[in-house]
Amino acid sequence: TGMTYVFDEPSTGLHPRDVARLTALLLRLRDQGNTVLVVEHDPDVIAVADHVVDMGPGAGTDGGRVVHQGTVEGLRAAGTPTGRGLRRTPDFKAVVREPAGQLPLTDVTLHNLRNVSVTVPAGVLTAVTGVAGSGKSTLAAEAFPARYPDTVVIGQGPIGASARSTPATYLGVMDPLRRLFARTHGVAPGLFSFNSAGACGTCGGRGEIRTDLAFMDPVTRTCETCRGRCFHDDVLALTVRGRSIADVLDMTAGEAREFVADDPVMRGPLTALADVGLGYLTLGRPVSSLSGGERQRLQLATHLHDAGGTYVLDEPTTGLHMTDVDGLLALLDRLVDAGNTVLVIEHDMAVVRHADWVIDLGPEGGRRGGEVLFSGRPRDLAAHPGSPTGERLRRR
């Protein structure tokens, strides 16, 4: 008792049934005389709070302000994005797509799956659901790609070829940006690389000095020579339209898109980054500092113009605000409408309701799971008596 606990999105990866158990535990902590702070997007967790602090109104440079604080009822009536999200009552999609074919899986035995057979419809949006540990990822992210090896799995693990990867390098924007600066000044493109000739000599282009302490966490401080800008002063003096290479890397994707508006090679990837809801990211931000959901959407940005492929996304709503889920659904629809097959492993009921097809696993996690409880339309799953997901869909 008498402790202060801070939980950062504890509902991540939890089925709505398990979120109810989580909120009961949080309330028990409070009732024992503790102070409990929870960073959350899940409306079921927000609903049990005694006091809510809502940040916004947007993300990145568009956020950072307290836009509402008070009771949950007050927030629900507020005009903030969170307030609008809490007032929504999502329903099933009126018209679902018809499959363009079938992608069968037969006699899958892997982890807790035992002789599981199921057919994935092609050319539609399929949600793979079930309580935590029921076998969703095993089925969709392991067994399915093993049977159909051309499948692209977009997870939340580390991405980028090196520790210095940034959105600019990952999207292929950095090379044409270097060439733009080099062409303007008649110098070699390598001069505008923080991994090469233009790097600050003190920090090696990292922008910071890291001191390792044997039995403690390392100490990191901003490089005093380049002031965290990664390049030496001679490079920073070379500008395009009044901006140095470091200035451009400090721009958000939206700002940079305006800067390179006449260059379609760079404008296309930056537009895709904004389309996946990451327009607030700066081009030079280390990819290693992104959240799992941000890394996943960064990967998704490179596939927005693909057609005829098969994609598996592992919980793409992780870290997303309720209103941002709408943007994600629009992106998934865009992929499917371009002729792709998309599977999403999800707990978010807004995504499940929006899907064309649902494969529901359970009934529990671990050894008590691994069975296909249902395969069909989301509206029909709501009527299924033995499915925790169906029970949650019946609630509005």
N, C-alpha and C positions, 0 to 999 in steps of 0.2 A: 504494500500500500504506500501511498504518498509518492509514487514514481510518476515520471512523465515519459510516455511512449510515443514515438513517431513512426507511423507505418506509411511506406511509399507504395501506393497502389497494391494493397494486399489482395485484391480480388483478381489480379492478373492470372489467367490460366484456369480460373474456377468456373464451373458450371453454375447457373443461377441457383440451383438447389444448394450447392455448397456455399454460395455467397450468403445465404440465410444462416448457415451455421457460423460463418465468419462474423457476421454482425452480432450474433448472440454472444460470441466470445469477446468482442469489443465492448459490448454493453456490460458484460461481467467484469471486465477490467475496470471500467468506469465506476461500477457500483461498489467495487472494493476500495474506493478512495483514490484512484489514480486519475491522472490527466491523460487523455488519449487524443492525439492529433493524427488525422488520416488524410493523405493526399489521394484523391480518388476522382474517377469519372463515372463509376457505376451508380446509377440512380437508386438502386436498392440500398447501397451503403450510405449515400447522401441522405436518404429518407429517415434514417435512424439517428442522425446527428442532432445534438442539442443546439449547436451554433455552427453557422456556415460562413466561411470567408471565400468569396468568389473573385478570382483573379482574371484580368483580361485588359481590354475587350478581345484582343487577338493574341497572336503568338509572336515570339521574337521581339523585334522593335515595336510592334503594334500592341504589345502587352505590358506586363509589369506593374499594373495598377490594381488596387482593390476597387472593384466595381459594385460590390454589394457585400454586406455582412449583416447577419441576423438569423432569424429562424428559417427552417426549411420552407414553411408556408410563405414567408416573405420572399424568399428566393424564387419560389415557384411563380409568384405573381410579378416578379421583376422583368424588366426588358432586356436582361443580359442573355448571351447565348446559352448559358446554363439554365436560366429560368425558362427560356423558350423550349429547351430540350426536355425539361421536366414536365412541361405541359403537353407534350406530344403523346399521342396514342397510336403508334404504328400498327398498320393492318397488313394483311396478306396482299401480295401483288394481284391486281385485278386480272391481268393476262400473263400467263406463263408461256415460255418458249417451248416448242416441240423439239425433241431430240433429233439430231441429224444422223444419228447412228448409235452404236453401242460399243462400249469398251469393257468386256467382261473380265472379272477376276475369279478364278476358280481354285478351290481347295487351298486357300492360303493358311499356312501354319507358321506363325512367327510371333515371338514373345507370347502375349496372352491370346492371340488369335488361334483358333483351332478349327481347321478345315472350313474356313469361311469362304463363301462364294457370294458375289454380288456383282451387279452390272452397273457401270457408270455411264450415264447418257452423254453422248458427244454433242458439242455445239451449244451447251447450256451452262448455266451457273448452278453448281451443286454444292450444298453445304454438308459437311461431314460433322455430325454432332454427337454428344454424349458426355457423361460426367467425366471428371478428370481421371485419367488412367484407364479409360474404357477401351482404348485401342485405336483411337482416331488417327493419331500421327503414324502409328505402325501401319495402318491400312493405306492412308492417303499419301504419306510422305516417304514410306519405305517400300511396301509391297507393290503399290501402283506404279511408281517409277521403275522398279525392277522388272515389271512385266512390260511397261511401255517406256523404254530408255530415252526416248526423245523428250520426255516430260521435263519441264523446267520447274524446279522446286525453289520457291522463294521463301526462305526462312528468316530468322532473326539473328543468326550467328554473325561472326565477324566477316567483313567484306573488305576488298582492297588488297592490292598486291604487297603493300608495305605499310609500316607504321606511319608514313607521311602521306598516305592517301587522303585526298580531300574530295568534296563534291566535284570540283573543277577537273581533277585528274580522273575520277571515276567515270564521269560523263563524257570524257574526251574533249573537254573545252580548253584545257590548259595548253595543249600544243598549238592550236590556232591562235590562242591569245598571245603566246610567246612570239609567234611569227608576225602578228600584227605589230607588236612593239619593235621587233627586230627590223621589219620592213620600214617602219617610220624613221628609224634612226640609223639604218645601214650598218647594223651590227649583227653578231651571231645570236640565234635564238637562245642558245644555252646560257647567255648572260642573264636571262630572265627566269632562270630555274633556281629554286632554293636548294636544289640537290647538286648544283653544278657551279659554273664560274661566278654566278652572281650572288652566291650565298655569303652571308655575314661570316667573316673569318673567326669571330669569337665563339659563336654558338653553332656554327656549321649549318646555318639556315633553319634551325629549329625555333628560333625566336625566344628560347628560354635556356637557362643553365640548370642542369640537373645534378645534384650532389647526392651520391649514395652514402647512406649511413648504415654501417654494418648490421645492426640489429634493430633498426628503426625504419620507418617509411622514408623514402628519399625526399629531399627538400628541393623544390623547383622554384626558381625565381626568373623574372623577366630579364632578358639579356639587356644590359645597359648600353651596349654598343649600338645595336640596331633598334633598341626600344621595342622589341617584340615583333618587328616587321620582317625579319628573316633575311633581308637583302642588305648589301652594303650601300653606302650613301651614293656612290657613283651611279648605281643602277636606279636608285630611287629618284635621282635627278632627271631621268629620262621618262618623259610623260607622253601620253596620247590624250588629246582633248583635255589637257590639264590634270590628268590622273596618272599616277605611277602604277606599276604592276601591283604593288602592295595595296594601293587604294582600291583597285579593281577586286582583289581577293578579299577585301573587307566589305565589299558590296553584298547585299542579299541577292538571291537569284532574280527577284523582280527588278531590282535596280540595275543589275548587270545586263539583263535582257534589253533594257532601254539603251544602255551604253553601246551594245553591239547590234543595235536594231537593223543595221544594213548588212549584217553578215549572217546568212541563213545557216551556215555550218555551226555557229555557236548559239544562235537564237533558238534553234529547234530543241536541243537538249535542255536549255534553260526554261523554255516554255513547258516542256514535259515535267520539269522539276516543280514548277508552279502548279501544274495540273494535278500532281499527286499530293498537293497540300504542303509542299516543302519550300514554298517561295520565300519563307523567312530565313532559310539557312544562308550563311555567308559562304562564298565560294572557297575560301581558304580554311574553313573549319576542319579539323581532323575528323576523319570518318570514325575513328576509334572513340570519339566523344559522343557519338549519336546514340540514341536509345535503340532498342531492338526494333520497335515499330518504325522509327525513322530510317534505319538501315534497310528495312524491308521495302518501304516506299521508294527509297533511292534506287533499289534494284528494279522495282516495278517501272520506274521512269524510263528505263532503257528498253522496255518491251511494249510501250504504249502503241507503237505503230506496227507491231507484228501481226501476222494473220496465219490461221491454219495450225496453230500450235496448241499444246496442252500445258496448263499451268496449275501448280498446287501452291496455295498460299497458306502458311501456318499462322493462324490467329492474327490476321492483318489489322484487326481493330485494337490490338494492344497499344495502350498509351493514347488512344484517340478520344477526344471529347465527343459527346453525343452528337453534336451538330456536324463534326468532321466525318462521322460515319456516312452521312449523306453523300459527301464528296467521294468517299471510298466506293460506295455502291455505284455511283455514276461511272467511276473508272472501271469497275468490274464489268458493268454493262457495256462499256465501250470496247473492252477486250472481247467479250462474247459476241457482240454485234459485228466485230471485225472477222468473225469466223473461227474464234478460238474456243477451246474447252477449258473451263475454269472450275477448279475445286478449291473450296475454302474450308479449312478446319476452324470451326468457330463455336463460341459460346454466346455471342451477342445475338439476342433474339430479333433485333431489327434486320440483321443480315439473313438469319434463317427465314424470316417472313418474306424477305425479298427474293430468295432463291427460287429457281425453277424446280429443283429436285432436292430431296434431303435423304441422306443415309445416316441413320441414327444407331449408335452402338451403345452397349451396356450389358446388363442392367446396372452394374456397379463398376468400380475400378479394379485393376489388378486381376487376380485369379477369378473373381466373380464377374468379370466383364468379358470383352472379346467376342460378343455375339452381335449380329446385325438384328436389331429389334424392329427396324422399319426401313423401307426404301420406297419413296414415292413423293407425292406433292406435299408441300409444307402444310397446307390446309387440312390434309388428311391425317398428318402426324398429330395435329392438335386433338384428334378424336381417339388416338391410340391409348388404351388404358394402362399399359405397362411401361410407358416411357416417361422418365423424369423431364425430358425435353418437351414431350407432348403436354405434360401437365403445366409446364411453364408457359407454353404457347396459348393455353386456354385462358390465362390471365391477361388482362389488358392494362 
